[in-house]
Each structure stands twice: as C-alpha cells, then as structure tokens.
Amino acid sequence: MKKEKLRRRVWTTKRKNPLIHTLILSFLSTGLTKAHATDNDFGIWLCANIEKKIDDKWSVGSSTELHTMNNTKSIDRWQAGINGSRKILSTFKLDAGYEIQLKNHNVKGLSEKVVRHRITSDITKRWRINHFLKLSLRERYQYTHMVAKNGIDASDNHHLRSRFKAEMGEHEMRCQPFVSVEVYNDMVEQFTIDELRATTGVGLKINRQQIVNIGYLLDLKESGGCLDKATHVFITRYIIKI
C-alpha cells in the first residue's frame, strides 16, 4: 500500500511539473553548448561544512573550501567562513555570513595570492510539492573587499546572486538528486550579469549527522563583453550536523 502511494506521488509530481523540468534541462543544455566553444578550464572544489542547530529557528555553522584551476594543476582559492541563519514562518529563512579568502591573481604574468574579505546576506523561500519535490529561490547580497598587494589595487564589489534550486526525493531517502541555476548581477554596473553557474548532483546521506554532496558545476564568467570563459568543476561537499 505504501509503495503504491509513493508511485502515485512520483507520477503526479512529474505530471504536474513538466515546465520546471523542461526549463532546467533546456537551461543546462544551453549552458553546456555555449561552454563547448569558449575558453575552457577544469577544476575541483573540496568543501566541508559544520552545522549546529540551536533551536527550531536558529542555527550556526562554519565552512572551508579549496578550489583548483588550470586543470587542477594550481590552487585558485582557499577560504574559511562562519554563518548564522534564522527561520521566519515555515517557508522563509534568513542567513548572514563572513568569509576570508586567499585568491590567486595574475599580475604581469606572475601569480599573486591576495586576501579577500566577503560578507553575505540571504533570504530564501522554499516550497514542497507532493512531498517528493523541493524548490527554493534564494536572493543573496554579496560584498567583497580585495586587499591591495604588489601592484594589485584594493577593490570593492557588490553582487546580487539569484539562485533557483530543485531537490528530488523523500526526506528519509538516502539519495537525493538536485539541480540549480545561479545568476550573478553586478550591482555597480547596473545589474549586468557577469557570471552564471549551473549545477547538478546528488546528496548522499551517510547517517543523520553526515551528508556528502557530489556534483558537476558549469561556471561561466564574463570576458570580453560576454560569458565566454567556462570552468568545468567537480564538487564534493562533506556536511556534519552536530
């Protein structure tokens, strides 16, 4: 009886949401086609998160990430951060965080590691459809300050990052596929889109406290007036809930 109900929920979800699936697949297909004719690179992002739930509304966490570039031959960025979040009503969540980054920059052919400070503020709206499909829309304000070093001037960047995400699977399922699309809007340059990310992957629940996310990310960045600089990224994220 339970299996029959689950089959009906899955079929109903697919039937009622063909537009969502079509848009996501079309968008990813378009991005992959565009990236095929651009300046391409490959990297690996290794990420780890610790999350602590204080009560039903408040939670805190910390994270660290290592990004590689040049076909994984060199380090592009290392970062560490802290964050806090609060639930509002049942479907809204507010987040705020701080990160310190060590970012690679090329200056006259030489590689320099530059310190960056980043502050973020998010608001996320979530929906659940038929207990099998979870949707979310997140708006993030991001401020980044880059410290001056050896011919690199200090700079400040302001971005609005809009992300749509879809996750599939019941809460108790150990394997949950997901897709997301994120657009970076440069607030200084009249909300010009200077970066776009499309991600697909799967979340694997080891137990109640540990989750591993494995996925592929296509990162398109502005270069020469259009999004023609592509990085193909293999992502692994290890999450511990304490």
Secondary structure, DSSP 8 states (H G I E B T S, - for coil): -HHHHHHHHHHHHHHH-HHHHHHHHHHHHHHHHHHTTSEEEEEEEEEEEEEEE-SSSEEEEEEEEEEEETTTTEEEEEEEEEEEEEEETTTEEEEEEEEEEEEEEEETTEEEEEEEEEEEEEEEEEEEETTTEEEEEEEEEEEEEE--BTTB--EEEEEEEEEEEEEES-TT-SEEEEEEEEEEEETTTTTEEEEEEEEEEEEEESSSSEEEEEEEEEEEEEETTEEEEEEEEEEEEEEEE-
